[in-house]
Amino acid sequence: MTDAGVVALAAGCPGLQLLSLHGLRGVTDRAVDALAAHCAPSLTALDLSGCLGVARRGRAELRAALPRLTCFVVHR
């Protein structure tokens, strides 16, 4: 899956609660921004482990973009 797939998923599933993108190297900040735009009210868990195209974000920035997020996993 790439950013385009995540963007489509986010737009089509605004009630998404859990998502693992573990190891998807085609995923970048564009995907995270789409999740924030479409799924912020419902997304509680997000795994971006191995998504090398996603920039590190501070806790405050992530909390503002995805306020319901209670589980966030990222390992490089």
Secondary structure, DSSP 4 states (H G I P E B T S, - for coil): -BHHHHHHHHHH-TT--EEE-TT-TB-BHHHHHHHHHHHTTT--EEE-TT-TBSPP--HHHHHHHSTT--EEE---
